Structures are given as structure tokens and as C-alpha cells.
Amino acid sequence: MRALTWQGKRDVRVETVPDPRIEDPTDIVVRVTSTGICGSDLHLYEVMGPFIDPGDILGHESMGIVQEVGPAVRELKPGDRVVVPFNISCGACYMCDRGLHSQCETTQVTERGSGAALFGYTKLYGQVPGGQAEFLRVPFGNTLPIKVPDTAADDRYVYLSDVLPTAWQAVEYADIPPGGSVTVLGLGPIGAMAARIALHRGAELVVGVDLVPERLSRSHHDGVKCLDLRRHGKDLGDAIRDLTDGRGTDAVIDAVGMEAHGASLAKAAQWGVGLLPDAMAEKLMERAGIDRLGALHSAFDIVRRGGTVSVSGVYGGALDPMPLLTMFDKQVQVRMGQANVRRWVDDLLPLLTDEDPLGVDDFATHRLPLEDAPKAYQMFQDKEDGMIKTLLRP
């Protein structure tokens, strides 16, 4: 089959690799019909090389048609249409039973001290082949895949793999009071969808912050009060307090993560580690890694006293300095973590209708063949051509 493989920093290639096969009685093999490029894929493209081997297959936002099922699979049959959650959860352990599928005890990567395994996402999370490929092996065929109708295009359902549950959880964790306010830092796919969900769930004021004109324009049309970081810079907190009687918003969602702009020292450190031999770089990142924390520190400045900061952007630093004085003094609640995809499916499926209240049917800005994936990664990294969300078609 053809699949997108990692070969080095900013070097991904579509190559011919062996087809996946049934390895466990509850496995299924899915013929991928759509697969997204996620902002966290850019972490692999840019800074996480020490944890990836050349030839690893990328991608964790996939859906398609069941091609083959293992002998113990009873809930699906060949020809069924499914979305594949990005975290690999058994659905039956202590953690899954409590809705914490990203902490699944069956697939936890214990040797790395990490939570549930992920598709297409480094040794830290199991080094499981990903879904930017023609076919994908999916374990736990009775409990993990999400069966969806045949009545609409892939665009309506594919975001159940990551974007929708990640954004929904970000809003849920933000604990926005009825008629309250929230600031969303970063209006990429997760931030833009979180802003839409916050409005759908009754937030009176949703402030969106970014520095990419196309992202700001798109969210403005969704009804978001958009602020351009290039204009407000270090005065961003004051600008938001001016909108909220001097308090700040009830909640802040950090949808940026480790790719935040600014913090030149941390950026230089990340690049420097990338020049080391993998074994040395891996140990350094695990024990002394730092992130660019501009967005997260802004969140604690922006949120009102007694408010909530919800972190959905991915961070990977082991020694990130936190503004604990500010957090304690302002009595800030913080919630974070990988999305528990399966936990939120029942909330989201009823919204995927012809009325399309979350605007999923036209959420993608680009749809490209799998063979164009290397070009798409470069465009997404460089924020070219208004690219916000890309779906690849194998």
C-alpha cells in the first residue's frame, strides 16, 4: 500500500509499504477513505524526531470502510463505514469505564510512563502505524471504531477521530458558566471548532486570538470576537479585560500548545536538541525538555480570578516553568489532557446532521490526494494558501 512515512525533520514521503494484516482476533483492517493532517502532526514534522524512526507511518485522523475483520469481531462486518479514534482504547478497563479513554490501562505505554497508545505518534505513545495511508489496522474492533451512516460525505464524520472530541472536551473542561465568556488562544482547527462549540453551548462572548489573517477572518464570520495578536502583542490581556469589565474572561482555552510563537530561547533550545544524535536528544527531551509557553502564560493573565484554564494544545516539556504565583493568587482551576475520544461520541453524533450546527461539512479548507501529503505538510507548517484544515484522500 501507499503511506506517508517520516524520514527526518521536515522530510515526509509517500512510499510503498507492506499492507497491514489481522494480528489479533479482535483486529479489523480499514480501507482509508479520508485522513486529516493535525496540528500535532507538525510536532513530529518539526521537533519530535528523536522519538520517531525513518519509515514510521504518520496520521491519526482517519475513517474508511471495513475491509477485513478478525474472528472475534462481532460488532462490525466488511463494508461497514467507521471513524477511528486517535487514542487506542479497549473500552473495558478501569480508566475506559470512567470515560478516561486517553488513559486506557490496556494500551498505556508503561515503559515510557505515557497514557494510552496513539495511532501514528512516536515511541512515546506506542509507535503504532498511523492512518495517512491506504489501509489501517485497528485493534479492539468491537469497541474502538465508531460506526457511522452512509448518508453523507466523509467530511461530516471524519472529525470524530480527533477535532470534534478534542474541541468538545476543551469546552467541557473550560467550565464556562451559562451566558459566560471564554477566550480561545489559537484559531487553528481545534481552536476554531472549540469557539464554534462554545457558542453552540451558550457562551455569550467568545474571544478568539490568532495572528493568521485567514483564521481570524473565518472565526469572525462564525460570530467570534477576534483579536489579532500582531496588533495587541503584550497588551492582549488588557484588551480582553477591556471587553469584560476589567476582569478577564470566565475561561481560557489554550489551543496552541508547544508551537506557540515567541519565547526565542525555548525555540532555540528545541532546534538545538534536534541537531543532537537521537539517543542523546531523546534523553534530553524526556528529562529536560522545555516548550515555548507564550500562549499558556497568556492564558493565566487573561482568565478572570476564580476562572478556568483548559489546555488542549499539546505540550511536551519536562521542565516547563509555570507562573505558580499568579495561578495561586488568582485561584485558577486548570484542566488538561488528551481528548477521551470515545467519551464524547454520544454528545457529538446527534449534531452531525443536515442542519450542520457546527459547520463540519465545509470545515476543511483543502482536500488533496495522499500523494500530495508532503506538499500539504509544508504548506500547513508555513501557513500558506489559507490552509487551516486539510483532508487527504488515499
N, C-alpha and C positions, 0 to 999 in steps of 0.2 A: 504494500500500500504506500501511498504518498503521505508524508507527515512533516510538520515543521520541527526542525531539530535545532538545539542550541549548539553552537560551535565555539563561541568565545564572546568577549564583550562586544556588544553591538554587531554581532555576527550570528544571524539565524538563517537557516537554509531549508528549503523543501527538498527532501530526499526520499528515495525508495527504501523502506524498512520492512522487516517481516510483519505479516498480519498478526494481530492478537488472536489468541485462542482461549477456549474454556480451560481454566486451570483448577477451578473448584466447582463442586456440584451446584452451587448457587450463583455462579457467574452467568452473565449474559454478554453477548457481543453486539454492539450498536453500530449501525452504519450511520455515520455522522452526516447530517444534512445542513446544520448551521453551527458555527462555533465562534464565540466572541473573543476579541482582544481586550484584556482588562488592564486597568492602570497598574495593578500589581504585577502584571507580566513585564512591565517596564523595569521593575526592580531586578528581575532576572536578566534583562537585556543590558542593564547598566551596572549594578553594584553587587549582585549576589553570586557572581561567577565562582568563588571558592567552594560553593555548595552544589555546583552542577557539573556534570561530566559531558564532554562533547558527545553528541548523539542523543542526549535526553530529549524526549518529545514534550513540547510545551502545550499549555492550554488547559483551562478548567471551566469553560462556559459552553457546554455542548448539549445538543439534542439530536435526535435522529430516530431511525427505525430499528427495532429489534431484529437482528439478523439470525441469531442463534441463542439458545438457552441451555443452561446446564440441566442435568437430570433431576435436580431437586428444586427447580424453579416452577412454581405453581401459579404465581400471580400475573405472569406475562407470557406471551407467545410470540413467535416470529411474525412480523408485520405490525406489531403494536408500536405506537408513537410515544416516545418518552423524552423527558428532560433529565439530565444527570446533574445532581447537586455537586458543588465543587468540593465539599468536605465528604470524606468517605466514612459513613457511619452505619453501624449494624442495625440500629433501631430497636435493640432489645436489652442493652446493658444498663447499668445504674445511671450513667450520665444521659444516655439517649432517652431513658424513661422519664427524665426530668427536663426534657427539652433542650439539653445541652449537647447537641449532636456534634458540635465542633470539639468536644472533649471526649468523644466516644472511647470507652475503655478497651474496646476490642481492637481498634486501629491506632491508638496512641503510639507515637514514636518514642517509646520509653528510653531508648538508648541515647536520644538527643534531648530528652526532657520536654518534648513537644506534645501538643494535643493531637487530635485526630489527623490521620493522613489526608493529603490533598492530591487531587489529580494535577500532574504537570508542574509540581512545585518543590523542587530541590530535595536534598538529603535530609534537611531539617524536618520535612513532612513526608518522608517515606519514599521519595524518588519514584513515584508511581507514574507510568507513561500517561501523557495528557491527551486532550481531545482535539487539538488543532491537527487533525488527521482524518483519513477516510474512515477508519474504524477505531473503536474504543472498547477495551474490555472493562466491564463494570461489575464489581463484586456486590454481594447482597442483593441479588436480583429480585427477591421477594419484598424487600423493604426500602431500598435506597432509591431506585428510579421513580420519577413522577410520571405517571401515565396521563397523557393529555389528549383532548379530542382531535379529530381530523378535520375540524370545521374551519380553521383559519390558518394563515401563513405562519411560518416558524417565528417571525418577529413577535407575535403575540405571546409566545410561551417561552422562548429561549432564555429570557431574563430571569426566569425562576431558578436558573442554575446558580446565580450569584447576585446580579444587580438588584433585583426586587427584594429578596430576603435581606440582603446587606443593608439596603436603604431603609426597609421597614424596621429592622432591628435598631438601626441608628436612631430613628424617630421614637420607637418604643422606649429605648434606653434614655432618650433625652427627657422623658417625663414632662412634656410641655403641658402646662395646665390648660383647661378649656378656655379658648379665646386668648391664649397666651402668645408668646413671641419666641422666636428661635433664630439664631444666626447660623448659616451653613457656610463653613470655610472650604472653598474648593467646589467649583461647579462642573467638574468632570462628570462621568456617568453616574457615580454613586451620589455625589452631592446634588446634582440636578434632579435625580429621582427622589432623593430624600426631601428636597424642597417641595416637589410635587405632592409627595405623600403627606408632609406636614400640613400643607394647605388642604388636602383632601380630608384630613382628620381634624380640621377645625382650628388650626393656628390662625390668629388674626394678623400677625405680622411675621413674615419670613424674609429675613435679610440674607442675601447671597453675596459672597465675596470671591472675586477671582481677578485675574489680570489678563485673561484672554478675551478679546472683544466678542468673538463668536459665542463663547459660553455665556458671557454676560447678557448678550442680546437674546439668546434663547430663553434663559431663565426669566428675563424681564417680560417676555411675552407670556410666560406661564403665570405671571402675577407676583413675582418675587421682586422685592425692593433691592436692586443690585448696586453694589459699591465696587468701584474699580480700585484694586489695591495699588495700582500705579499712581493714582491720584492721591489716595489717603495715606498710604505708607504707614509711618509710625503713629499717625493720628487716627488710625482706624477705630480704636476703642472710643475715642472722643466722638467720632462721627456716629457710632452706634448708640452711645449714651444720649446724644442729641435727639435720637429718634424714640427714646424710651424714658423720658422724664428724668434723665440723668442716671438711671440705674444700670443699664445694660439689659440684654435680653434674658428671658427666663432660662433659656438653654442655649448651648452652642454645640453644633455637630462639627467635629474635625473630620472632614472627608479628604484630607490632603495626605497625611502620613509622611513617610520618610523622604518623599520627593519635594518637600516644601522648598520654596525659593529662599534665598538669603543664607545666613549662617555660613559664610565663606570658609571658616576654619573647619567646620564639620564636613563640608563638601570636599575640601582639600584632603582631609583625612580619609574619606571614603575612596577617593580616587587613588590616594597613595597606597592604601591597602590592596586595591585592585592590581597594583604592579608587583606585589609580592608573590612568591611561589604559593600554590593553592594550599598546601598543608599548613604553612605559616600563616597565611591570610585567614584561613578558616578558624584557627585557634584564636587569633587576634580579634576577629569579629565576634566570636562567641563570648569572649571574656572581657573585651574592652571596646566593643563597637559603640559608636555614637551616631545619632541621627541629626539631621537638620530639623530643628524644633520650632521654627518660626511660627507655624500655624498653631501648634499646641500651646505655646506660651501666650499667643494672642487670645486663644480661647479662654484662658483663665483671667485675662484682663477684661475681656468683653462681657463675660457672663455676670449677671447680677449677683449680689450677695445672696447666699442660700440657694443658688441655682444649680443647674446640672450641666456637666460637660460629657458628651457622648462621643467616643472615639471609634470611628470606623476605618479611618486611614491606617494602613499597615506601618508599624514601627518595628525595627529590628535591633536597636542598640541595647547593649548590656549595661552601659554606664551613662545613660542619658540624665543630665541634670534636670531636676524638676523644681519649680518655684513653690516649694512647700510652705513658705511663709505666707504667700498670697493665697494659696489653696486653703490653708488652715484658717487664716484671718477672715476670708470671705465665706467660710463654711460651705465649700463647694462639694457637691456629690459628683463622682466620676464613675462612668460605666464604659466598658470597652470589650473588645474581643472579636474573633472571627464569627461571622454570622452562623447561627444554627439553622441551616437552610430548611431542613425538614420541619422544624418547629413552626415556621411561618406559612407553610404551603396552604393550609386551610383558610388562613386570613386572606391570602392573595388570589387564589384561583377564582373566587366569585367576582373579582374586579377585572378579570380578563375576558371582557365581553365586547360586543359590537359597539357599545357606548364608550368604551375605552377611556375610563375616567383618569387613568394615569398616563395616557398618551404613549403606550408601548408600541402601537402599530407603526408609528413613524419615528421611533426613538433613535434608530440607527441613522447616522449621517453618511455612512459609507458601507457598501456591500461589494465585496471583492472575492474573486476566486482564491482558493487556498494557495495556488501557485504564486499569487501576489503578496503573500504574507510578509516576506522580508521588506518589501517596499512599504507595506502598511505599518509595520513596526517603526520604521524610520520616520514616516510621516507623523505617527502618533507621538513619538518622542519629541519631535521638533515642532509639534503643534501646527502642522501645515494644512492648507486647504480646508480649514474649518473642521478638521476631524475631531469629533468628540466620542463617537461610538462606532466601531467597525464590526461587522459580521462577515466572517469568511464562509464561503460555500465550497466544500470539498468536491 
